[in-house]
Amino acid sequence: MVQGLRRLALAAVLGGMAGAGHAADISLSDGQDMGCQLRIDGPIAKGDGDRLDVALRDLPFPDGTSPVGQRVCLNSSGGSLVEAVRMGDLIAERFMGTAVPEAATCESACALVFLGGRFAHPEADGNFIPDRVLHPRGKLGFHAPALAVEDRAYGRDEINRAYSVALGSLGEILRLRSDHAAEIPDSLFLTILNTPASDMTYVETVEQAARWQIEVAPVALTAEDIGAALRHACLNADGGMLDQRPSDSYLYGSSNLPFTYANLGADHAQVTSRGGFRAEDVANCDMTLRADGDPLDGIGYVTIEGGVANEITRRDVYPYMFHDPRLPLSALPVARSAAETGEQIFFAAIQAAAREELSEVEIRSCWLLSPEARIVNVNDYVNLRSGPGFEAEVLRKVPLGEKVRVIATQDLRTPGTGERVRSCLKACNDLAVDSSDTDLRARVDRCIAGNVFWYEIRDGSGTAGYVSRKFLGD
């Protein structure tokens, strides 16, 4: 009978069911610790929800463009489930984030408060994203609690009351998930239910955090193997969007995921995989990255489109996600200042990889197949000119990898009308008919290398002008 009661109690999610005897300490934070305005330390007890409500009312409503500085730091071993649910509600309603600082522990009921963290950009029309940050040297633990019961026989009414408490506890989690659209993935929910009250499941690896949409910061970027880092970021982001373990992907441990690069700069880049994701592995992982020097904030976002209906397609990306999914959080390099984020080296590595891909692109046809093109076959940039030919005025320096749009793919322009131009145009037309003719291929290659053909384009800034076909890749 006692064992049956204990099994029923496992359905009660998070927090010690017996209330804590001492209230938590709720205090202002200087904002330097994980970007927090408030701190909650100690066991969660009756009345803490009301005290948090008062503290939040004294703060200005979040209106910034970044979640940093608008979080609540947590350091608690748990306590009252009822109060934890109330506190999670309050934090979610205020669109405030949550964080577990260095050397802090957030377990049991505290973890429910943590899951309420979220952020809404002032121009996002009410949309929001999870903002729940764990320091790589902090501890975040989940389990299902047990009721505090004596070891004796119990009657039907007592068992029914325990069962009602268990269902009520489960209902509170589901309500939080529904009322505030809190991102509590199914796998995390099941982990909580399946972890005995005498045990604790801690978030210990990169892929656990990524899958459960828990950000880990401050962490330095890795650039030792930029191809692997980019692949890991895609896997970790997709794992979080689909609630799947990143290391289960066939791409984990494989270097067979090529990337293309665009819109390159010292502090920004756009990186796109050639397939590899979602249904039939044909969806691209498209990363838009930009350095901001803040080790507590994200570095951009990932979009993966092409899967089945209703799949999440976008997620913010944090530096920790560029690390191996199986790496323990305790092994992540901590970035204690902007200088330690590794952003400069990271973007330099992306530029080096882009040059390797884009500086020696083989032009297979006189005509582009699509109006969407990229700047290729230059070291740093190509001059956008007011007309076809190198004598025309320079309008702008267009950097390597920048995405441009060709005005008309069939409209090749030439600076002159001499015999060479006529010969090159004939070679292009003949090669289109017989692409296996190696002599024609060599003639066309010489024409393109000699900058005979030019395209009118519109660059990434919207400026219209002309660029040699030699510098445009599909």
Secondary structure, 3 states (H helix, E strand, C coil): CHHHHHHHHCCCCCCCCCCCCCCCEEEECCCCCCCEEEEEECCECCCHHHHHHHHHHCCCCCCCCCCCCCEEEEEECCECHHHHHHHHHHHHHCCCEEEECCCCEEECHHHHHHHCCEECCCCCCCCCEECEEECCCCEEEECCCCCCCCCCCCCHHHHHHHHHHHHHHHHHHHHHHHHCCCCCCHHHHHHHHHCCCCCCEECCEHHHHHHCCCEECCECCCCCCHHHHHHHHHHHHHHHHHCCCHHHCCCCCCCCCCEEEECCCCCEEEEEECCCECHHHCECEEEEEECCCCCCCCCEEEEECCCCCCCCCEEEECHHHHCCCCCEHHHCCECCCHHHCCHHHHHHHHHHHHHHHHCCCCCCCCCCCCCEEEECCCCCEEEEECCCCCCCCEEEEEECCCEEEECCCCCCECCCCCHHHHHHHHHHHHHHHCCCCHHHHHHHHHHHHCCCCEEEEECCCCCEEEEEHHHEEC
